[in-house]
Amino acid sequence: MARLGRAAGVLRRPSGPVRDWLERTDPAVRHAARRALTLVGLLPLLLILGREAPRLVQSPLVLGYGFTVLVGTITMLFIAYSRYDDPSQRMLRRRPRRLGAFPALPSRPRVSFLLAVKDEEECIEDCVRSMAGGDYPDLQIIVVDDLSVDGTRGVLRRLEAELGITVIYLDKNLGKKHALVRACEVADGDVIAFTDSDCILAPDALGRCVRALVVHPELGAVSGHARALNAGLTFFTKAQDAWYEGQFRVAKAAEATFGSVTCVSGPLAVFRRDAIYNYLPAWAGDRFLGAPFRFATDRQLTGYVLGQKWKGRALKRRYASSPFVTAQDYPEREWRIGYVQSAKVWTNVPARFRPFMKQQIRWKKSFIRNLFFTGSFMWRRGAGPAALYYGHALWVSAAPFMVFCHLVWAPLHGAAFLTLLYLCGVFLKGCVWGLAFKIGNPGDVRWRYRPLMSMLSALLLAWLLPYSLATIRRGVWSRSAA
């Protein structure tokens, strides 16, 4: 647990006079001031855009990609820093007109906290103790051991006797999703929360997420804020820690302003029972290209909440005989999904190159699968969510082609300047994300790894998308981050 204290020290953000004033002032004034301050911070990038805009007409093929990426980056940063509010700390400004369509949770709902584990002897005790050591009172903890073959079961038996948790010992390896669905069979909470077996949670993390759901009945799910637990170990862990901060504080915050977070991430994923219960058999039995799909455990479940209004009835018909459907048929609702920045959780990330690459391939496969499901209805959720989702999808899909054009085709055809221009643009984008990290984490020097992560993504990770598509039917559940 000492690691938790060190991690908390990294994430603690000191209050300054400007921030204190913003917290105390009238909400309308606060939001106007935040917009103005954000625009001032983005002014250098806006000046670059203004300077290059006339040249874009003259050289659209040369400047078009970089110009588009820079516009997207500026837009996302502006939305995240000027419009995001933590739903556990204050009432959201953008809410549905028909709030009565969303039933309220009890003021202190029962929470079932679920964890699936396989061969995690070294870290499972820290994880379970952080789950049980939280400050939320009415809590049911269920751990499913998916036929571990190391000493994990011995650790769980000891914790079961000491902490009074429920442990389900499977006699056959089912995979993560099926294991969690087994836990849901005995879960009796109004709220169902998940974490990963290599995570440690802040004591108030779960309580903050539950508070957000109680205060905002329209939220069907919320994601916590994850950082790397082993951040100081290697270059890869330091770079991933800086990347995690941006993906949550900027990307998820931008999506959350529209109530459309597209991935309630595994380190801390908290759902209303009535938002997911009927869709658990569809989640466990998800198939893609004719084969069971064992990735996208968090993205796909999030998609069932986001698209429930349009996809829910058909999914329930497909699994009409399942006890998860017959026990109680919950109405399909147009749920919103949020992000709780103050709900801190730390996760072990890959420390070496090979596990890092395996993780990235899993995530690329998750992206592909999610594109075919969530992409089929995201346009229905409004212009803002659609622009963020399809814009990101287009950027990721185009990345391998753009990398080939700039790093292979251009040098071979005497256009080395185009290669240099592309790499400078990638580095500039990384610096912008690094600056955002530094502003949110003063005194933390890991911001310098963010530009390097952008270069790694452009030079190497972009090539993984076509490989992931070609091997998408292969799937093995492994949480190893060694």
N, C-alpha and C positions, 0 to 999 in steps of 0.2 A: 504493500500500500504506500510505501515511501515514494514509489514512482508516480503515484497519483498526486502527491503533494508537489513534486517537482513539475509535473505537467501543468498543474493549476497555476503555478507561478509564472509559467510561460504565457498562459492565456489571460491572466489578470490585466485589465486595462485601466491605468490610472485616470482619474477624472481631472479634466482641466476646466478653467473658468468658462470657456465657450460651451463645452458640453454640459456643464452644470446649469448654465443659463437656459440652454435649449430644453433641458428636462423640466425646468420650472415654469416656462412661459406658456402662453395659450397655444393649444394645438395648431390652430391655423397659422399663427405667427411662427411657431416652431417649424412647420413644414415649409413655409415660404423661405425661412432662413436657411434651412437645410438645402433647398434647391439652389439658393444663391451661392452658398459655400461650395456646393458640389460643382456648379458651373465655373466658379473661380478656380477650383482645383483642376478642372478639365480644360481650362483655357489654352494651355500650350498645345494640347492635341487638337483643339478646335482651330487654332491658328495654322497648324500644319495642314489640316484639311482645307482651310480656306486658300492657302497658298497653292496647294496641288490641284484644286478643283478645275481651274482653267486648263491645266495640262492633261486632265483626264479625257477631255474631248479629243485632244490631239493624239493621245496614245492609250486608248481604252484597254487594249490587250496587255500592255506593259504595266499600267498602273491600276487597272480595274480590280484585280484580286486584293491587292494590298489596301486600296481605298475602301473596299467593301468590308474587309476585316477590321480596319480601324474604326469605321463608322459603327459596326456592330459592337466593338469593345467599348467605345464611348457611350453608346446607348445603354448597354448593360450596366456599366459603372454608374451612370446617372440614375437609372431606375433604382439600383440597389442602395445607393447612398442617400438619395433624396426622398424615396418613398417607402422604404421598408420600415415596419414597426414590429417589434417582438410581441407576438400575441399573448405571451405569458405575463407581460409587463404593462400593457395598455390595450385599450379597445381599438381594434382595427378601424380605419377610416372607410375603406371600401368593403361594403357588406352587401349581401343579396337583398333585393327589395322585399322578397317574401320570406322573411326569417321564420314565420310561423310554420313553414313547411319542414323545418328541421326540429325534431323533438329534443328537448333539453336533457342533458345528463343530470344525475343527482349531484348535489353540491360536493359530495365526496364519493365518487364512484368506486366500485370494486375494480381492481386492476389485476389482470393475469399477466405475469411477466414470463415470457417463454424463451428457451434457449435450446438449440440443438448442438450436440458436440460429438466429435469423433477424433480420437487420438490426440488429445490436447492436455496431456498430463502436466506439462510444465506451467501452463497459464490458466487452467480452468479454475483453480482455487481462488486466485485473485479476482477473476471475473465474477464468480458466484458470490463471493463475499461483498463485492461492490454492489451487486444486485440486492443482496439482503441488507446491506448497510445503508441504504437510502433512507430518506426522511419521510417517505410516503407511508401512511399507516395501514390502509386496508389493502394488503398485497398478497397475492398468491403466486409463488414462484414454482415453475415447472421446468425441469431439465430433462431432455431426452438424450440418452446415450445411444448413438446409432452404431452399435456393435463395435465399440473401441477395442483394440487389441493390445494397447499399452496399459499403463497403470491408471488410466482415467477413471475406470469404474471403482477402483479402490478409493480414490480421492472423493468421488461423489457419494459413496456409501458413508464415509466419515462425515461429510458435510450434511448429508441427509439426516443423520442422527443428531448432529450438533445444532443445525439451523432450522430444522423442521420443514425443509423444502420437500417438494414432491419430485421424485426421480423415476422416469420410465426407462427400463432397461430393455432395449429391443434385442430379439434373438436372431434378427436378420437385418442386414444393411439395406435401408430404404432410400437413402439420400436425404438432403437437408429439407427440402419442401415437404416430403411425405412424413419425415420425423416431426416437423413442426405442426403439421395437420393432426398427427396423433396427439400432440400436446393440446391442441385446440379441442379435441374430443372431451377432455376433462376440465378445460378452462371454464370458469363460471363468471368471469369479470365482465363488467359493462365496457371496459377498455381492455384491449389486447395489445401488449407491447412485446417487441422482439429486440434482442441484441445478439452480437456475435461472440463466439467463445474466446476470442483473443482481445476482448475489450475491457476497459475499466471505466465506470461511470462516476461522475461527480455525485455527491449525496443528494443534491436537489434536482438532478437532471430529469428524472422521471416525473417528479412532482410538478415541475415547470411545464412539461409537455401536457400532463393531465389538466393543469389549470387552464392552458390555452384552449383545450377541447371543451371544458366546462363553461368558460366565459363566452366562447364562440361556437354555438351549436351547429353552425354551418360547416365547420371543419370536420371532415371525416377522418383525417389523419394529419399528423405533423412529424417532421424530421428533426432530430437533434443536430448538434454541431460537433463534427468529428475532427480530431487532430491526431497526429502520429504519436503513439506512446513511446516508441523507440526512436524518436526523431534524431537524437544525437549520435546514432550508431555509425552510419556510413553516409556517403554522398547521396545514395538513393533514398535513404530515409529522410535526410534533411530536405532534399528537393521535393519529396512527396508531401512532407509536412507543410511546406509553403504552398504546394499545389492544393492540398486539402482545404487550407484556409480560404483560398480564392474560390474554389468550387462551392463551398458552403456560404461564406460571407457575401459573395458577389452573385454567383450563378443561382443558387437556391433563393437568396434574398430577392433577386429580380423576379423569379418565377412566383415567389410567395406574394408579391404585391398584387398579382392577379389571381391569387388563390389556386394556382395550378402548378405546384411543384411536381415534377415528372418522375422523381425518384425519391421515395422516403427511404433513406439509406439504412443498410443493415446494422451499423453500430448502435443506432437508437431509432427504432421505427415504432410509432405509437398510433394505433387505429381505434376508432370506435367499433364496437362489436357489430353493430347493425350495418356498418359500412362494408364489412368484408366477410361476414360469417357465411352467407349463402354462396360465396364464390371460392371458398377454400378448396372444394373438390376440383374445380376448374383450374385453380392454381397448381395443385399437386399433379393433375393429369395433363398439364399443358404440353402440347405437341407442336412441332414446327418442321416443315418439309418431310412429314411422314414419320418422324422419330420423336421420342420423348425429349423434352428440352429441360435440362437440369440447371441451366444458368438463369440469369434474370430473376432471381428469387425476389428481390426488392422492387425492381422496375415493373415487373409484371403485376405484382399485387397492387402496386400504386396505380397501374393502368386500369385495374378493375374498379377502383374507387373513382378515378377521373372519368372513365367512360361508362359508368354504371347506368346512366340515364338512357344511353343509346345501345349498349351491349348487354346490359344486365339480364334482361328478360330471356334473351336467347341462350345465355350461359346457364341460367337456372333451368331452362327446359332441357338442355343437354344432360344435365345431372339431376333430373327431377326425382330420381329414386334415392338420392343421397340423404342421409340423416341431417346433413348441414342445410339442406333445402326443405325437407319435410318437417323438421322440428319447429321452425318458425320462418315464415316468408316475409322478409323485410321489404318494404317498398323501395323501388329504385329512385334514388335522389341525385340531384346534380350537386354532389358534395364539392366543397373546396378543400384544398390541401395546403397546409402552411409549413413554416419553418421556424423553429425556436432557437435563436442564436445563443441564448443564455443557458441552454441545456447542453452541458459539456460532456463529451465522451471521448476517450482516447483508445486508439486501436493500433495493434502491431501491424506494420507495413513491411513488405519484402525488403530485406537488407542486402540481398545479392542479386546479380543480374538475371540469372535464370528464373528464380521465382517471380521477380519483377515482370519479366516478359510473359510468363504464364498468366499472371494476374491481368496484364493488359489485354491479352488475347481473350480471356473470359469476359472482360468488360466490353470488348469490341463485339463479341458474339451477343452479349446482352443488348447492346445498342441496335444491332441488326434485327433481332427478334422484336424488340420494342417498337422499332420503326414500322413494322408490319401490323402491329396491334394498335398502339396508341396513335400512330400516325394516321390511322383510318378515321379517327373522330376528333382529333385535336382542333381542327378548324372550327368545330362547332362551339368551342368554349370561348370564342371571341378573338378579336384582332390581336390584342396584346399577347395572350398565351400562344396563339398560332404563330405569330411572328418570331417569338423566342424559340419555340420548338422546331419549326420547319427551317428557320435560319440556322440553328445549330446543326440540324440534321444535314442540311445542304453543305455547310462548312466541313463537317466530318467526312461526308461522302466524297466531296471534291478534293480533299486533302491528298490522297494518293496520286491523283492525276496532276495536281498542281506541283507536288514534289517531283514527279517524273519530268514535267515540263521544265521546271526551273533548275533542277540539279543534274539531269541527264541530257535532255534534249537541247537545252540552251548552250551548255558548254560544247557539245558536239557540233553545234551549228554556228560557232563563233560568237555567241551572245553571252559571254561570261559576265558582262555588266549586269544582265538580267538576273543571273544567279546571285551576284553580290547584292543587288537591290532587294531580292527576295529574302536573303539571310539577314540583311539589315532590318527589314520590316518585321521578321520573326523576333529578332532581338529587341526591337523597340516595343513590340507588344508584350514581351516578357518583362521588360523594365517597367511598363505601366502596371502590370499585375504585381510586380515586386514592390512598387511604390505603394499600391493599395495595401499590401501586406504590412509594410512598414508603418503606414498611418494607423492601422488597426492594432499593431503590436509594437509600440515604441520600445526601443531598447533591444529588440530581438533581431539579430543579424542574419537570420535565415532568409530574409527577403532577397539576398543576393543570389540565392539558388533558383529563384523563380525564372529569371531569364535563361538559365542553363536548362531548366526543365522545358521551356518553350523550344529551345534549340534541339533538345533530345526528341521532343515530340515531332518536330518537322523533319529531322534527319533520319529517324528510325521508326517511331511509333506509327506514323502515318501509313507505312508499308504493311502494317499488321491487319488493316481492314480487309483487303482482298484475301489474305491468308485465312483470316477468321471466317470469312464467308465460305471458302473452299472446305474448311474443316468443321463447319458449324454442327454437324451431327455427332461429332465426338464430344463426350462430356463425362468428366469425373469430378466428384465433389472433393475438394481439398482446401483446407483453410490455412495450410502452412505458409508462414511468412518468413521462413528462415533464409 
